Amino acid sequence: MANWRSRLVVSFTENGTKKTITPIDSFQPSFSLNAEPIHSIEATHIGVIYSPDQINFSMTVKAVGADGAAARLTHLAIQGIPFNVELEVTEGDEDDWSFESIVLADCIITNATPTNAAISGAPSATFSGFAMAGTTKSGTTESKAGAYGVASSKVGVNV
């Protein structure tokens, strides 16, 4: 049975110190891995042109507390500080997840949307942005996407 002590965290370095932001209430990544077929007068699909990978995300956090997750993420957004989204695993919980590690690297927030305060429940804030790179690992399989060193490995023309 799963313990679910593992979680996603935002990590960044400020003044030489690694800091984390947690909890994240929801996280929705989006990977756009574009490929376009190459055609000629003689034949179709003779090759492929890969466009750069795009990794976008949206995350929601509770907007409570003076130094809570929403306040700290707003600080990162306003200052343009890049951060990582990482899977933080408590020792022994590796089997609870399909992935051993997930890292979105050098993320930048492009949009912050707080909700209205209501009589019941805590308000939340949604942050959207993009990542320069992403890495996942499961068992012996590791996959990378994004701008860092991935595009050069995707060149394909079949003649």
Order of alpha helices (4+ residues) and beta strands (2+ residues): beta-beta-beta-beta-beta-beta-alpha-beta-beta-beta-beta-beta
